[in-house]
Amino acid sequence: MTHLSSRLALLSGNFITGLSVLAPAGMLTELAAALHVTVRDIGLLVTYGAVVLCLASPLVSWLTARVGRRLLMSGTLAVVAAGHFLSASVDSYVAILGLRLAMLALVAIYTPQAASTMALIAQEKERPAAIAFVFLGWSLAIAVGLPLITMMTSHFGWREAYAAIGLAAAVSAALNFASLPSGLQGHPLSLQSFVDIGRNRTLILILLITLFQMSGQFSITVYMAALVQKVAGGGPAAAGILFTLLGVAGLIGNLAATRIVQFAGVNRTLGFFIMVMMAGGLTFSLGNGVLAVMAAGVFILGLGITAGNTMQQARLVTAAPLLATATVALNTSVLYVGQALGSGAAGILYQHEYYRAIGFVSVVFFALAFAVFTLSRVKSQSVSRSN
């Protein structure tokens, strides 16, 4: 396999990015107690962070278009390391929030730039598999990172958990600097690219799928640990198990998607995994309060989350290759809007103690994603016939 070290470096960076975005979900109750705020306040670290990520992704991608990929990717991770080390040393919720938002403003570019960087490195026939491999970092963040953060926070403390993320980010930054080719430049990104996307109805529909798909995921995942305690009587260990199930299923689903797409195509593969996520959300909702059934729902949900995101990236690149840099950046931005929307909706329900309604909200979002997916296929087919 060519460029294995670059693939591993970018995978590690996505692992750190995913863990940075999701870490508060693994330390909800402990961090809330230590900072003397509510669980929802800690959940808002994800929500507010997603808003910053959404706004920053296309803007920072545009501003850094001329920066070499090696310096950009390793420098981003160095900022992540510094942000977490500083967070481990402060004592207030406001300071944690401020550091997080400042850090995430730059982190926003890592995932889309990892995909575009891998596309520059890999040969055309290897790109789908290479990009899918890089996205395994997010699955590993859920499968390995979040359970470790959950256990570390409960046994050692939240400061130690933040410091551990900082150390891992520093290692990944060094790996990116050592492994990525020097002189590698991204494709130019102009404001006209975003105008062209806005005029393309098919691309807009594909981006809407990302919005609803991510809203459905984060309706469940951000408050999953707290729900396990509130409605199923589980503790940090049970929450860690569910995060592990989610991430392991994500790995399995992503690997399966790289095989299925070879004979079913991107569209059918994406539609299948949206239905899988909907089934997972429904199982979680109907079994809310019964830990075993909730775990089954989380596992089914996990089978679709990374696969669905990977197929979305591939579909955007296929739909408009010349706009790929801009669409991938916008897709990441919309992804974080979905995180904010889903976690925000779940946070309101959690605050008002409508715990059992949270899962059903995710089902509605997934149903909307499938409806827009169906509409986007009809639109694509009509455009193909007219051409």
N, C-alpha and C positions, 0 to 999 in steps of 0.2 A: 504494500500500500504506500503510494507516494505521499510525501509531505506529512508523514504521521506525526512528527513532532509539532508541526503547526496546528494540526487538527486537535491534538491533545492540549496544546496551549490555549486555543480558543474555547475548547470544551471546559477547561478549568476556569477561564474567565466568565463563561456563562454560568458555571456553578456558583462563583462568587457573586455575580450579579443577581441571580435568582435568590441566593441566600440573603443578600443585602436587602432586597425588596421584601422578602417574606419573613425575615427573622422575628419581627414583633409578634407574629402569629404564634410562634413557639414559646413566647415568654409573657403571654397576656397577663395572667393573674399575678405572677411574681413581680413583674415590672410595675404593674398598677399599684400593688401593695407598697413597693419600695419608694415609689415617687408620689404616693398619696393622691392618686387620681383613680378614675373609674376604668373598668375593663374597656368600655367603649372608647375612652380617651386614647388608650394604647392601640386599639383597632384603628383609630383615626391616623396613627402614624403611617399605616399602610395607605389609607384613603388620601390623605394630604400628599404623601409621597407620590402616589399615582398621578395626582393632578400635575405636580411638578414634572414628573417623567413625561407625561403627555405633551406638555407645552415645550419642554426642552428638546425632545427627540429630534423633530425636524429642524428646529432652529440651530441647535449645536451641530447637527450633521452638516448643515449648510455652512456654518462658520468654520468648521474644521475640515472642509472638503480637500484643502490643499496640504494638510498635515500628513506626513508619512504614516502608514498604517501601524508600523511597529511602535513608533513613538506614541501615537494616539492610544493604542490598545493598552500598552504597558503603563502609560501615564494615567489613564483612567483608573486602572486598578490600584495604582499608587495612591490616588486620591481616596479611593474606597478604604484602603488600609489606614490612612491618616484619619479619616472621618470616624472609623470605629475605635481607634486607639483614643481619640479625643473624647468620644462618647463614653468610653469606659471610665473616664476620669471626672465627669461632671456629676452634679447632684440634683438637677431639676428637670422637670418635664419640658419646660420651654427650651432649655439648652439642648436636650436630646432632639427635640423637634427641629430646632434651628440647624443643628449640625447635619441632621438627616436630610433636610430639604436642600441644603447647600451641596452635600455630597451627591445626592440623586440627580441634581441638575446636570452633572457631567456624566454620571453613570448611564443616563438615558440613551446614550449613543452606543453602548457596548454591544448589545444584542443585535441591532440591525447592522452595525459595522462588522460584527463577527461573521454574519451571513454573507455580506458583500465581499469581505476580505477572503473568505473561503472560496467564493465564486471566482475571485481573481487568481487564486492559487491552483485550484483543482481544474483538471481538464473537463471539457463540456460534458462528456458521458459520465463522469464521476461526481458532478456537482450535486444532484439530488441526494445521493447517499452521503456525500461529504457534509452537506448542510444539515442533514438529519443527524449525523454523528455529533456535530458541534452543538446541536440543540439538546442532546442528551444531558448536557450540563445542568439545564433547568430541572430535568427529571431527577438527577442525582442530588440537586439541592433539596428537593422535597423528600426523596427516599432516604438519603444519608444525612444531609445537613440539618434539616429541621428536627428530626428525632434527636440528633446529638445536641443541638441547641436547647431543646426542651429538657433533656436529661441534665445537661450541664448547668442550666439555669436553676433547676430544682435542687441539685446537689451541691453546687459550688457558688452560684450567684450570677446575677445578670452582668456584672462588670467583667467577670471572667469570660462569659459568653461573647461579649462585645470584643474583648481583647483577642479571643481565639479567631473570630472572623477577621479581625485586622491582620493577624499573623498569616492566615491562609491567603488573604488578598495580596500581601507583600510577596509571598512565594509565587503566586500566580502572575503577578506583575513581572517578576524576574524571569519566569518561564516564557511569558509572551515576548519580552525583549530579546531573550536568547534564541527563540525558535522562529519568529516571523522573519521573512526575508527583508533585507534593508532596501530602501528605495521604492517600496511598494506604495503606489498612489491609488486612491479611489477615483471612480468616475466623477467628472464635474457634476455638481448639483446646482441647478439654477431655479430661480423663482418661477420661471416659465414652466418648469416640470410640474410644479404643483398646480398651476393653472390648467395644464393639459389633463392632469388627473381629475380635477374638478369637472371637466367637461365630458369625461368618460363614464357613462352611467354604469357600465359593467364593473369597472374598478371601484366605484362608490359602493355598489352593492356588496362586492367582496369585502371591502373594509367594514361594512355594517355587520357582516357575519362575524368578523373578529370582535366587534363591539359587544354583541349579544353573547357570543361564545365565552368571552372572558368575564362578562358580568355574571353569567351562570356559574362559572368556576369559583369566583371569589365571593359569591353569595354564601358558599359553604366553607371554603378553605380557611378564610381569615378567622372565623369564629368557631371553627371545628373543635379546637381544644377546649374552649369555654363551654360549648354545647355538650361535649362528652361529660363534663363535670356536672352541668346543670340538669340535664334530662336523663343521663344514663348512669350517673353515680361513679364515673371513672375518674382517675387521677392523672398525673403527668405521664405515667408509664403507658396508660391506655391511649392517651393522646399521641404519644410517641409512636405507638404501634400503628395508629391510623395514618399518621404522616408517612411512616415507612411503607404501608400498603399503597398509599396514593402514589408515592414516588416509584416503587417497584413496578406497579401497574403502568405508570407512565413510560418507564423503560421498555417494558414488554410491548406496549401499544406502539411506541415509536419504531421499535425494531420490526414489528409486524407491518407497520405502514410502509416501510421501505421495501418490503417484499410485495405487499398487496398492490402498491401503486404501479409495479412493473407490468402487471397484467390487467388491472382494473382501470388504470388511469387516475389522474389527480382528482377529477370531479367526483367519481363514484367513491373513491377512497375517503374523501372529505365528508361526503354525505353520510357514509356509513359510520364514521367516528362521531359525527354530531349526534346521530341517533344513539350511539353507545353512551355518550355523555348524558343525554336526556334520560336514558334508562337508569344510569347511575344516580342521577339526582332524584328520580322518582323512587327508587329503592331506599335511598337515604331518608327521604321525606316520610314514606309510609312506615319505615322502621324506627323513626325518631323516638328514642327512649329505650330501645333494645340494642345494646352495644353490638351484638353479633350481626344484626341486620344492617345497622349503620356502617359497620366495617365492610360488609359486602357491597353496600352502595358506594362507599368511598373507593373500593377497589375497581368497580365497574367504571366509575367516573374517571379514575386515573388512567384507565386504558385509552381514553380518548383525548385527554388534555394536551399532552405533548404532540401526539400524532396530528390532532386537529390544527395546532399552531404551525407545525411543519408543513402540512399540506396547504395551509393558507399562504405561507411564504412561497411555496412552489407554484401555486396557482397565480399569484400576483406576477411573479417573474415570467411565467408562461404567457399570461394575458397581454403583457406590454413589456417586452424585454428592454427596450430603449429607456423606459421609465423606471427600471427595476430599483435603482438606488433611491429614488424619491418614494416609490410605493412601499419599499421595505421600511424606510424611515417613518412614513405615515402610518403604516400598519402597526409599528411598534407604539407610535403615539396613540392610536386608537385602542390598542391593547391596554394601555395604561388608563385610558378613559373608562374602559370596561372594568378594570380593577377598582377604580374609584366608584363607579356606579354600583357595582355588585357589593363591594364591602360597605359602601355608604348605606345602601338599602338594608343590608343585613344588620348594620349597626343600629339603625333606627328601630328595627324590629326587636333586637336584643335589648336595647334600652327600655323598651316598653314591655319586655318579658313575653313577647310573642315568639317564643323559642321554636315551636313546632312549625311556624309559618316560614321560617328561613329557607328550609329545603325546597318548599313549593315555589318560592320566588325563583330559585335556580331553574326549576323545570320550565317556568314561563319564559325565562331568558333563552334557554336552549331551544324551545319551541319556536321562538322568534328567529333564532339563528337558522333553523332548518327552513322556515318559511322564506326567509330572504335568500338562502342558498337555492331553493327551488326557483324563485323568481330570477335569480342571477343566471341560472342555467337556461331558462327560457329566453332571457335577453341575449345571452351569448349565441344561442342557436339561431335566433332571428337575425342577428347581425351577420352570422356566417352565411345564412341563406341569401341575404341581401347583397353580400359580396360575391 
